[in-house]
Amino acid sequence: MNDRQETPEEKRERLRQKEIKKNPTGALKEEFNRVGNGNFADLGDLGWKETGILIIFLIVGYVVYKLFF
């Protein structure tokens, strides 16, 4: 067997997959709730470049909004 320990992300994903198999309608409801509430973790594993681009995009969007409204 493998001696490598499971990371917290892998453990969460394994448990989530197990729950989806056990209760598909509950998992669907959870996904709809996540979309409604939003979650920064749902963006995926952003590196520093992607995070910087996201911040710049938000700032530019705010400036454009203030210019026109």
Helices and strands as residue ranges (DSSP letters): H 8-22, H 24-37, G 40-43, H 48-68
